[in-house]
Amino acid sequence: MALFTGTVVALLCLAFSVVLLWSLHVAARETLLQEVTAAGGRVAYLVDHDQVRSVLPPEGRNRLIQVVDPQGRVRAATPAVAGKPAMATFRPPAPLRKAAREVCGGVFGAGRCHIVVAQQVYDDGGDWTVYSAAPVQGFDAPPALLAGLVVGSALVTGAIAYGTWRSVNRALEPVRAIRAELDEINASDLGRRVPVPQAKGEIHDLAQSVNYTLDRLEETLEQQRRFTSDASHELRSPITAIRAQVEDALLAPQESDLREIGPAVLRSLERLQAIASDLLTLARLDAGAPCERESLDLGRLVAAELDVRRPVRRVVSRLYPGVIVRGDRIRLGRLIANLLDNAERHAVTTVHLEVRREDPPDGDPRFRFGLAVLEVLDDGAGIAHDQREFVFQRFTRLDAARSRNIGGAGLGLPIARQIAESHGGSLTIIDSSRGARFLVCLPLSREP
C-alpha cells in the first residue's frame, strides 16, 4: 500500500512539475509577445505623426524594429537591422491591424527564429508596416526551480509513503491481534474469543463475525460431544444385554434354552439396528444429502403408511384428498412413521390423524400456494409447555418416557423435524385439551 501510494504521489508530483514549467514557459512567451507588440506600437505612433527617423533608438536588449513603406522599402530601423532587407513580408489581414508570426532565418541568421509582430499604420500615401521582433525563448527552466521541484516532490512522496505505511500498520494491529488470538485458540482453548476493537469499522465487524463463528463452532462441537456420548450410551445398553445373555449361555450351556435366548437377543439386535438406522438418517440429513422431489398426495402417503402398520392403538384418521406437496417419498414416509410411533407409544387408547390444506399465511413466501397440514394427536399424558422444544433434541426422553420398554432411542422426533425443515416446512407441538398434538406444515404445491 505504501509503495502504491508513493508511486501515485510521485507520478502526480511529476505531472504537476511538468504542467508548472510549461505554464511558466507559456506565460513568458506571452509576456515577450506583449513587450514586442508594445515596442512596435510606440514606433507606429511616431510613424502616424511623421516623427520617425531613419535610425530608430534601440528598444531594449534583442528588440528589433523596422518601418516599411507601402512599396516594401525599409525606411527606418534599429541599429541591429539597419541597412538590411525587411525582416518579414506578411501583413495583418483586413480589417485587423496587428499580426504575429514566428520567422526563422533571413535577416536573423541561419537557424535563428524570432517572434515578429506586424502593425499597420494608415497614411494618405498608402499603408505603412511596422515590424518588431525578439528572439524566441526556448523551454529553459531555471536550475533553482528545477532543484526545488525535485526536492519538494521527493519530500512529499516520502512523507506520504511513510504516513501510509504507518497508518496501514496501525490499522492492521487489530488484525494481528485477532490472528494471534486465533493461533492461541487453535492451540489451547476453543472457549476463548478474539479481541474486538472499540472503534467501529470493518475490522470491528470482522472480529464480531469471528467470535460468532467461534460460538457456533463451540456449540456444534459440544453438540457433537453430547451426541457421541448419548449414542455410545444408547448402543451400550443393547450390547451389554446381548453380552450378558450370551455369557450366561456359555457358562451354563446345558441349562440355557435357545428358545428363550434367541428372542431376547433378537430384540436387542433390533434395537441396535434401529439406532444405527436413525444415526445414518441423521448423518445424511446433517450433510444435506440430495433427495428425489416429486408431487405427492399427503393424504395417500399417510393412508399407505397406515395400511402397512400393525397398530397397537386405535387410529382415527380424516384424510382430505388433493393435498399435494413436493418431496421425497421415503423421507416423508419416515416422518409420518416416526410421528405415529411416538403417538402410539404414549397414547392411552386412541390416536387421531388429520391431513388438510389451509390458506397461505401472510408474509411467508415459503407457503405462497398454501399449507399442507398433518396433525397427529394422542390421548396420553401430553407434554408440558416448557418441555416442547426439549423433546426435539437428540437422545432426549422425558421422565414419563424413561422406561426402555415404552421409550425409543430419542431420535424419532428430531429426525421428523429435520425432515420437515428440509422440505421447507416445520414440525411443532401446539396446545390441546388432552395428550400431545403435533403439527406438520409443508408448502402446498400446485396441482400437477
Solvent accessible surface area in square Angstrom, and as a share of the most:
residue,aa,sasa,rsa
1,M,145,0.65
2,A,22,0.17
3,L,151,0.75
4,F,138,0.58
5,T,29,0.17
6,G,7,0.07
7,T,66,0.39
8,V,57,0.33
9,V,18,0.10
10,A,43,0.34
11,L,108,0.54
12,L,113,0.56
13,C,20,0.12
14,L,111,0.55
15,A,53,0.41
16,F,125,0.52
17,S,14,0.09
18,V,84,0.48
19,V,94,0.54
20,L,55,0.27
21,L,22,0.11
22,W,144,0.51
23,S,53,0.34
24,L,83,0.41
25,H,32,0.14
26,V,71,0.41
27,A,55,0.42
28,A,43,0.33
29,R,85,0.31
30,E,88,0.39
31,T,69,0.40
32,L,7,0.04
33,L,51,0.25
34,Q,113,0.50
35,E,78,0.35
36,V,0,0.00
37,T,30,0.18
38,A,49,0.38
39,A,4,0.03
40,G,0,0.00
41,G,28,0.27
42,R,132,0.48
43,V,6,0.03
44,A,15,0.11
45,Y,132,0.50
46,L,56,0.28
47,V,14,0.08
48,D,86,0.45
49,H,89,0.40
50,D,128,0.66
51,Q,108,0.48
52,V,44,0.25
53,R,192,0.70
54,S,80,0.51
55,V,86,0.49
56,L,4,0.02
57,P,91,0.57
58,P,98,0.62
59,E,36,0.16
60,G,56,0.54
61,R,199,0.73
62,N,75,0.39
63,R,53,0.19
64,L,21,0.10
65,I,0,0.00
66,Q,0,0.00
67,V,0,0.00
68,V,6,0.03
69,D,1,0.00
70,P,36,0.23
71,Q,124,0.55
72,G,40,0.38
73,R,139,0.51
74,V,45,0.26
75,R,120,0.44
76,A,3,0.02
77,A,2,0.01
78,T,2,0.01
79,P,74,0.47
80,A,64,0.50
81,V,3,0.02
82,A,47,0.36
83,G,86,0.83
84,K,84,0.36
85,P,96,0.61
86,A,31,0.24
87,M,9,0.04
88,A,9,0.07
89,T,130,0.76
90,F,21,0.09
91,R,93,0.34
92,P,7,0.05
93,P,80,0.51
94,A,99,0.77
95,P,123,0.77
96,L,106,0.53
97,R,132,0.48
98,K,113,0.48
99,A,24,0.19
100,A,52,0.40
101,R,141,0.51
102,E,89,0.40
103,V,35,0.20
104,C,74,0.44
105,G,14,0.13
106,G,75,0.73
107,V,27,0.15
108,F,10,0.04
109,G,28,0.27
110,A,105,0.81
111,G,78,0.75
112,R,139,0.51
113,C,42,0.25
114,H,6,0.03
115,I,8,0.04
116,V,0,0.00
117,V,4,0.02
118,A,0,0.00
119,Q,9,0.04
120,Q,21,0.09
121,V,5,0.03
122,Y,115,0.44
123,D,76,0.39
124,D,153,0.79
125,G,62,0.60
126,G,23,0.22
127,D,50,0.26
128,W,42,0.15
129,T,0,0.00
130,V,0,0.00
131,Y,4,0.02
132,S,1,0.01
133,A,1,0.00
134,A,0,0.00
135,P,38,0.24
136,V,41,0.24
137,Q,87,0.39
138,G,56,0.54
139,F,108,0.45
140,D,128,0.67
141,A,20,0.15
142,P,74,0.46
143,P,111,0.70
144,A,84,0.65
145,L,52,0.26
146,L,76,0.38
147,A,55,0.43
148,G,44,0.42
149,L,24,0.12
150,V,101,0.58
151,V,85,0.49
152,G,30,0.29
153,S,28,0.18
154,A,65,0.50
155,L,122,0.61
156,V,69,0.39
157,T,26,0.15
158,G,41,0.39
159,A,66,0.51
160,I,71,0.36
161,A,24,0.19
162,Y,126,0.48
163,G,31,0.30
164,T,24,0.14
165,W,134,0.47
166,R,100,0.37
167,S,60,0.39
168,V,47,0.27
169,N,52,0.27
170,R,131,0.48
171,A,52,0.41
172,L,78,0.39
173,E,92,0.41
174,P,39,0.24
175,V,49,0.28
176,R,90,0.33
177,A,44,0.34
178,I,8,0.04
179,R,148,0.54
180,A,54,0.42
181,E,33,0.15
182,L,52,0.26
183,D,79,0.41
184,E,87,0.39
185,I,6,0.03
186,N,124,0.64
187,A,89,0.69
188,S,76,0.49
189,D,70,0.37
190,L,40,0.20
191,G,35,0.34
192,R,91,0.33
193,R,69,0.25
194,V,5,0.03
195,P,67,0.42
196,V,55,0.32
197,P,29,0.19
198,Q,174,0.77
199,A,78,0.61
200,K,163,0.69
201,G,37,0.36
202,E,153,0.69
203,I,45,0.23
204,H,17,0.07
205,D,80,0.42
206,L,82,0.41
207,A,0,0.00
208,Q,92,0.41
209,S,63,0.40
210,V,28,0.16
211,N,22,0.11
212,Y,131,0.50
213,T,81,0.47
214,L,13,0.07
215,D,66,0.34
216,R,129,0.47
217,L,79,0.39
218,E,60,0.27
219,E,108,0.48
220,T,73,0.43
221,L,58,0.29
222,E,72,0.32
223,Q,81,0.36
224,Q,106,0.47
225,R,136,0.50
226,R,127,0.46
227,F,49,0.20
228,T,78,0.45
229,S,70,0.45
230,D,49,0.25
231,A,10,0.08
232,S,53,0.34
233,H,84,0.37
234,E,5,0.02
235,L,52,0.26
236,R,135,0.49
237,S,40,0.26
238,P,5,0.03
239,I,90,0.46
240,T,75,0.44
241,A,37,0.28
242,I,29,0.14
243,R,158,0.58
244,A,48,0.37
245,Q,47,0.21
246,V,63,0.36
247,E,71,0.32
248,D,89,0.46
249,A,22,0.17
250,L,134,0.67
251,L,152,0.76
252,A,34,0.26
253,P,90,0.56
254,Q,176,0.78
255,E,153,0.69
256,S,38,0.24
257,D,48,0.25
258,L,142,0.71
259,R,199,0.73
260,E,125,0.56
261,I,35,0.18
262,G,21,0.20
263,P,63,0.39
264,A,17,0.13
265,V,26,0.15
266,L,105,0.52
267,R,154,0.56
268,S,14,0.09
269,L,81,0.41
270,E,108,0.48
271,R,56,0.20
272,L,35,0.17
273,Q,132,0.58
274,A,53,0.41
275,I,1,0.01
276,A,55,0.43
277,S,51,0.33
278,D,19,0.10
279,L,38,0.19
280,L,95,0.47
281,T,27,0.16
282,L,1,0.01
283,A,56,0.44
284,R,129,0.47
285,L,16,0.08
286,D,81,0.42
287,A,86,0.67
288,G,58,0.56
289,A,33,0.26
290,P,132,0.83
291,C,39,0.23
292,E,138,0.62
293,R,103,0.38
294,E,69,0.31
295,S,43,0.27
296,L,5,0.02
297,D,22,0.12
298,L,3,0.01
299,G,5,0.05
300,R,186,0.68
301,L,16,0.08
302,V,0,0.00
303,A,35,0.27
304,A,55,0.43
305,E,31,0.14
306,L,40,0.20
307,D,118,0.61
308,V,116,0.67
309,R,44,0.16
310,R,225,0.82
311,P,80,0.50
312,V,102,0.58
313,R,83,0.30
314,R,156,0.57
315,V,41,0.24
316,V,55,0.32
317,S,53,0.34
318,R,140,0.51
319,L,50,0.25
320,Y,98,0.37
321,P,114,0.71
322,G,25,0.24
323,V,0,0.00
324,I,17,0.09
325,V,3,0.01
326,R,122,0.45
327,G,0,0.00
328,D,14,0.07
329,R,125,0.46
330,I,145,0.73
331,R,39,0.14
332,L,2,0.01
333,G,17,0.16
334,R,64,0.23
335,L,3,0.01
336,I,1,0.01
337,A,18,0.14
338,N,14,0.07
339,L,2,0.01
340,L,1,0.00
341,D,56,0.29
342,N,14,0.07
343,A,1,0.00
344,E,14,0.06
345,R,82,0.30
346,H,65,0.29
347,A,5,0.04
348,V,87,0.50
349,T,80,0.46
350,T,9,0.05
351,V,0,0.00
352,H,79,0.35
353,L,5,0.03
354,E,27,0.12
355,V,0,0.00
356,R,51,0.19
357,R,124,0.45
358,E,67,0.30
359,D,125,0.65
360,P,60,0.38
361,P,58,0.36
362,D,146,0.76
363,G,83,0.80
364,D,38,0.19
365,P,101,0.64
366,R,118,0.43
367,F,10,0.04
368,R,162,0.59
369,F,78,0.33
370,G,1,0.01
371,L,19,0.10
372,A,0,0.00
373,V,1,0.00
374,L,1,0.01
375,E,18,0.08
376,V,2,0.01
377,L,42,0.21
378,D,4,0.02
379,D,21,0.11
380,G,7,0.07
381,A,101,0.78
382,G,29,0.28
383,I,31,0.15
384,A,54,0.42
385,H,138,0.62
386,D,123,0.64
387,Q,65,0.29
388,R,39,0.14
389,E,107,0.48
390,F,91,0.38
391,V,11,0.06
392,F,16,0.07
393,Q,98,0.44
394,R,54,0.20
395,F,21,0.09
396,T,20,0.12
397,R,23,0.09
398,L,29,0.14
399,D,117,0.60
400,A,84,0.65
401,A,8,0.06
402,R,128,0.47
403,S,51,0.33
404,R,99,0.36
405,N,143,0.74
406,I,81,0.41
407,G,7,0.07
408,G,20,0.19
409,A,13,0.10
410,G,13,0.13
411,L,1,0.00
412,G,27,0.26
413,L,19,0.10
414,P,9,0.05
415,I,0,0.00
416,A,0,0.00
417,R,45,0.16
418,Q,40,0.18
419,I,1,0.00
420,A,0,0.00
421,E,97,0.44
422,S,49,0.32
423,H,12,0.05
424,G,27,0.26
425,G,3,0.03
426,S,35,0.23
427,L,2,0.01
428,T,54,0.31
429,I,18,0.09
430,I,51,0.26
431,D,96,0.50
432,S,41,0.26
433,S,128,0.83
434,R,141,0.51
435,G,13,0.13
436,A,7,0.06
437,R,69,0.25
438,F,2,0.01
439,L,28,0.14
440,V,1,0.00
441,C,21,0.13
442,L,4,0.02
443,P,34,0.22
444,L,8,0.04
445,S,21,0.14
446,R,171,0.62
447,E,110,0.49
448,P,135,0.85
